[in-house]
Each structure stands twice: as C-alpha cells, then as structure tokens.
Amino acid sequence: MSRWNIVQIAFYGVGESRRTIDLRQDDVTILTGRSGTGKSAIIEAIDYCLGSKSCDLPYFVRRRAIGVAVHWTDGKVDMLVGRVVPDEGKGTEKMFVQTGAGLALPGSFDRMQGPAPRATAKQLIERAFKIADIEDADADEKWTVGKATIRHITPYLYLTADVIISKSKLLHDFDDPDKVRDLKATMPYFLQAVDQETVLIQRRLRRLEAAYGRLERQSKSQQKSRSMVTQRALALLTQASGVGLIDAPPPEAAEPELLGLLRQVTAFDINRTDVELGDQLGPLEESRKQAVRLVASKREERNALRALVKDSSGFETTASGQYQKLGLVGHLSLDAGVCPVCQNPSEVGTEIAKSISNSLTIIEQEVASVQQVAPELIEQLEQAEEALKSTNARIQEIERQIRSAIQQNDALKRADNVAQARAMTIGRVEQFLETTVEDFQQPSVNFSGLQAEIEELRDLVDPQALRDKIAHAENMVSNYSTEMLAQLPSTEPLTGARMQFLADGRIKVVESVRQRSLNMVEVGSDQNYLAIHLALQFGLHKHFEQVSSPVPGLLVIDQISRPYYPGDGKAQDERDLSEMKSDDDRRAMSQIVDFIFVETARATGLQVLLIEHAYMANDARYVDATVERWTKENGKKLIPDDWPERG
C-alpha cells in the first residue's frame, strides 16, 4: 500500500475515556446504525483533524469529548493527528502531529505528542502526504489561488449526505463561495496535470502581468499628471515673476527645474520692498508674435514640401506609364530591319527602334532620380510637420502664461500693497507644492526589468502544453467514470450514457441515443444522481492511483441507500435489505454494494468507509466488513451515554 489510509479514529473523554473506530486498510469498512447515534460525526472528526477552521462536531459529542485523533498510515510510515475539541465556538488552534514507524494512538488525550499550532500542523500533514512539497515563499498566505493545501483534498474524500443524491452539487464544498475558487484552481494539480512548481510559476506570472499592467496605467496617468504639473508650475512662476518674487522662468525649463524655482519662491523674504512689480505682458506678447511669425514660416515650408512630394509622386506615376507603353513597341521587332506587317526589309524600323530605346533610357533615369529623392522629401516633410506642431504648442504655452499674467494683474489691482500680493502668490505656491506635487512624485519603475522577468516566466510555461495535459487528465477521468457508470443501476437518459468530466468541477452527461449533452439537473431521479456521484468518485480515485496523486486513498460514503429508504423526518433504526418493498430497489441496492466491493478490490491503496442505515444480513461480504452496528436493540452509539460531561 502506497496511498495513505486511516487505521483508527479515536474520541477522547475526560480521564481515560476513549472510543475508537477501527478501519480496514485497502478494503471496505462498513458502519451501520440508527439515526442520532453519531455516524455523521465520523466525517466531521476526520475533517477537523485535517485542519478545518471550524469544529462541526455535534453538540452531544462536544459536551463529552475533549479531543479527537486520527491514525494514518501509508504502509511504511504512521502519522498521528489529534486536536483539542472546544466546548463551544470555533475550532481550537491547538493540534498534535507525530510521524514515525510503529506508532499507535495513546490511551488518553493528555498523552498525545507533537503539539503544534494549526497552521504548522497543516504544513506537517501536507509534507507527509507530499502536497506542494517544494519551497514556496507564499506558503503563509491565507488565500493563494493555485497553492495546494491539505484543505483542498476534501472534495475527493467525502461523499456526504448533501452531495450523494444532489442534482446541482458535484463535489463536497463546491457550494461554498469562500472555498470553491481555490478548490477549482488546485484541481489540475491533484489530477497531476500540472506540478506544483508550474502552478507557482503561473501564479508568479499572473501577479507580474497584473503588476505590469497596473504600473503601466499608473505611469501613463503620472505622465499626464506631470504635464498638468508643468503647466501649473509655469503659471505660478509667471505670477511670482509679476510680483517680483523671481525672475521670469525659462520657457523651455524641465519639470525638476520649475519645481526648484517654486521652492525658491517659498523661501522669499516677504518683507523685501526692493523689487517693484513689473509688467510681464510686454515680453510675453513679443514672444507670442515671434512664435506666430515662426509658425507662418514653418507652414509655408511644410506646404512647399507637400507640393514637392505630390509632384514627384505624380511624375513617377506618369513616367512609369510612358515607360510601359514604349516598352510595348519592343514586341514589334523593329530592330530586326524588316517591316512588322509584310516582313520585307526596312531601314525605317531600325531607326524607330533606336529612338524608342533612347527614350526608354531617358525615362528610366528620370524615374530612378525621382525614386532616389522621394524618401528624402518625405523625411523633410515629416520634420517640417513636427517643427510646426512644436511651434504651435509653444504658442499655446505662451498664451497660457499671458492669461496667467492678466489674471495676476487683476489680482494686484485688488491687493492693498506689494507684500499682500506676494503673500497671496507664495501661499498658492506652497499649497501647490504640499498637495499637488507630492501626489505625482512616484519613484520610477524599471519596466524593462519587469518585462524581462515576465518573458522569462512565459518561456517556462507553455500554455498549450498545459491545456493538453489537463485535457488528457479530463479524458482519463471521463473514461474511468463512464466505465463505472455502466456497472451501476440507472434509468434513462443515464443508461448507456457517457460522462464528460472537466477539471473545473463540472460534468456533462452525453446520452447514448441522440448524443445530446445534458447537465446534471436534466438527468433526474435520486438513483441517477447517486450513480453519477459514485462513478465520478471512483473514477477520480482510479486516476489518482495511476498518476500517484497526493490525495489519500480514502473515500467516505454517507448512505448509498438514500434513494431506496427515503427519510420521513423521524429517527430511524437500522434497516435490513428485506424491509425494502420493491424488488427493483433491493436488486439496485445489491448492485451498488457489489460495485463498491469490486472496485475497491481492483484498486491499490483505496480504502472505503461506508456509513449506512441499511444492513444486508444475506451478503457475507457486507456482514464481514461491518465493524460497528449501533442499533436500538444493542443501544450502542459513538459516544456512550455514561461518559461524563466536561466541566
């Protein structure tokens, strides 16, 4: 046996009280009993010792049990996992994990070895099961998509009461919105379609790609904001120059220089009166006029170049056309010295051929000249367009400064004196520096380094290869499940159908007659839903065995008799197969039990724990596999009534 199985489950009460359930390894174990005896607590105890956040053990158990423990083995190594049971509230953080050879659960809970916090205990169990057995810097994260943990194996271990005949829920916990995202993300790993190193690379790649996109958007926003900062800084410096706080700012100054000048403004002694207010409009108007004249000159140059480019293109087109027309004359063979019509000797044809040849040479040279100069003309035109655009932008900037100067002059008229005007300007500058500038001063990002790392990770992960591996795993599970479905009782449209499993927790049923693809809700009947869930779980475990998945070889099934013993809301005692009224139901129940025994025997390392109301006294295998019977007649149950309540 190489897959992990459970040897024993123990419930500990006060003092030396201990209740144990022994399970068969690599075989079927059956536990039957009436309602209310604690059968469902078996699953909750296993799950609690696998590090679940909450303790879902029933109240009766929690009032009398102080701890639970599970003894695991893979045939060579034993692992004992225990956990303190709280009287009420959430699960406790105190756990116990011990691994070694020849271990056994102690007689009392206070002798459990290997105390550890829940997070550490989960990691120790994962290490034993070989789940995510590589170094991972993000192992301590609470939620990490794609990072497999011990809490992600539960869908493959439990076929619980809320799932076994459900028409909408395929696997345990897949209806929990807080868990289903991670359960789906880790499924390809447990199917061994991807290894954990690839999962981690994918996660790292997704993070870097998201970070790159975010930083790229921030950079664009920052560039836009910096443009706004530059404009505002120039406007403030123009105002400061108008009230004598600083000389006129250089029109082509970069943003750092402008911000440095603004900081100089804030250091100005406001009590100085040696500088009178100057008129900035004159120099600005003169600059605008010069820029307008320059724009006119650049526009004329641009228009002339446009005309040259257009003419050269037209000439090339015309000359090329003439060249082709003259070239057609060559087909007349005028240079052969004979008339092309009567084929008699003729000197005129030879002369005409020479003339045409000379014309072709001249046209060819002219076309070549045009083709040589055309790229230079286009480059000059592009430069002229860019110069014109830059000059227009300069005019817009000067006009903004003129408007700012006009506004400043209006403000000065309302100011009582020069000191007040300066104080107003310095206040605006200080507010700008303390608020607006700080918001946009972000450290530069090394985009090239980030992009290089992204490309390196992309080279390590081939998306198509991953898709192919996942598709192969899906096909294998689908084939196994379809084979097993044929062994289980079902009705139309499930009879003879094919199951299609998808590695995101979905399943389709392809009916045999019309080959229609059906969702689970369309299949109908509890018996059909039971068949689907059983076939899928055994199909998954067959695949887990074939690919050496870290999922333990344990499958706990809670009542396959549900479709045949419908509950009436009342407590029910153990029922024998003979109590079923329908012969068809008895045959179906026997067929399902036979399926479980046969498939478990075929598998290597698969352990099945069947929890049942039904008891099949006429089936020797069933009787032999039943390790616990909690009936009304014998009065047995999980936790004995004589156990004292905890203090």
Phi, psi and omega in degrees: 000126180247340179273150182286132175237165176263132176271316187204146173241131184233140173245129184249131174256192180294141178072231183262011181293131179208134177237122184241147173240118180266134180245150178274137178274142177057036186200181179263132173240134182239137176232118181242159178171171181281170177294149175080012181263356177100017182299318182294339180292342179298311180297317181297323179293317178299313182295321180297322179280358171262016171087025178298151183291321184250160176255112183255020176295144181297157184303318182301321180289316184294331179285341186240344181252134179260348180194158175229157180209152179230132177258113178257156173207149172247015181096338179239320183242139175256149175223124178254125180236122179233163180205141179289134178265126179281151176293324178203171178081199183286174179292154179279161179268353184270122178230171178226131177224127179221130178237152180162186179258141176070029180277158176213152180292139181288166181286333179225154187292332182289354178258010175294140183251161175078051179297141181201149172298158184304316181298317179292319180298319178299319179295322178294320178294317178300320180295321179293317180283350184065042174268124178053051186274057175219165179291137181213115182293342183260017187297335183272359180292146182290310179234119180224107183299129178091347180272107183289137177226175179297334182283354182262002180267349187300327179300338184262355182257330189240127168249084191276174184300326182279355183247322197302328177236026180282142178266355182235332183260121184272320185226157180301135177074004180281000174257004180266111183297337180280345184245331193296328180300312181288326179298317178291321183293328183268352182302316178301329178292312180293333173283354182061028172283333174225150175269167186292331178295319177295320178301316181292322177295318178300317181296316178299319180296315179299319180295316181294320179296319178294319179294320179297314178298319180295316180292326178295317177295319179296321180296316178297318178295322181293319178297318178296318180294321179297324176299318177294322179297317180299315180298315181294322179297317178298320180296317180292321179293325175297317177298316180297322177294324181294334180255014174079019179278338185197159174290165180301134183289146175298132185295334183255018183294144177280167184301314180301321179294320179296318180293325176296320177295322179295322178293329174296323179299318183292340180270002182292138176283110187292343181276353179294141180230015185279352180243126178269159179293131181253164179263113182269350186291324182300304179300322180293320178296319179296320177297321180295319180297317179297319179294322179295317178297321179295323177298317180298318180295315179296325180292318178297317179298317179298314181297321179296317178295322176301316181296318179299316179298319180294315181296318181296323178294318180294318179298318181298319180295314182294312182298320179297323178295317179296320180300319180292321180295313179296329180295335179294332182296335181300337179288345182279351179058045180293333182283004179276349178084014179232159178287130181292349182263305184260354179066019175274155180303140183203121178281337181300318180301322180295317180296317180298318181298319179296319181297316180296320180297318178297318180297318180297320180297316180297313181296319180299319179293320180295318178297318179298321179296316179296317180296329180286321184274341184301312179300324179294320178297318180295319179296318178296323179295318179297320178295321178295320178298316181294319179296319178296318179297317181295320180293320176299319178296323178296320178298316179299321180294317179297320180295324176296320178293325177297315179299320179296321179294321178297316178298322179296318179298321177297320180294324180295326179296329180274345180282146181287326183201178182296320181299319180294318179298318179295319179299318178299316183293314179299321178299317178296318181295315180299317179298319179298315181292324184281334184249290189299311186295317182299329182291335187250002178272083180256146178296147180292148183252136178276082182295324182295319178294319179294318179295322179296319179294321178298314180297322179296317179291324178297325178294331181281339184242112177266106184303320182292321178296321178295316179299321179295319180295318179295318179298322178296316179297319178300317180295320181296313179296321179298316180295314179299315183295322179295318177299320182284329177300325181293342181269355185252150179291136180203170177233170178301143006268013185279333183299123180074007183281166176250139178262134176244111182262139177241142187283024170240017176087020176248162178214144175240151177241120180260111183292156189281331188275298184263000178058033176278144178268120185247145170279165182302320184296339181275349185286318176075152175075136179299325180297319179294319179294322176299316181297318180298312183294319178295314181298319181293314183295317179290327175295318177298314182292329175295319177294318178303319179295317184293324185258007181056050178291151178284000177293127179301155180276056182233133174223115178259122183246123183259092170070088172287348183275004184305317180292341187253342173238068182302134182288149178246014179085356181254157177297134184239142176275172174303140182239140177272156181300330182294342181284349177289132184285327186265132174296324179297321179293319179296318178295319180296317180297317179296322180295320180292315179299318178298318178302314182297315180294317183293312183291327177293321179292325179292328184281162175247119178083011179265129179242127180244127172250113181257118178258124191219154163275327187281147174229127184252087184294338182269004179248110184299322179296318182296315181297316182293326183279347183281110182264341180220134173230114182249090185252167176294328183291314182270348175072009182281153175203178183299305180253117182301148180295335184275002175292134179287149175287148180290153183283000000 
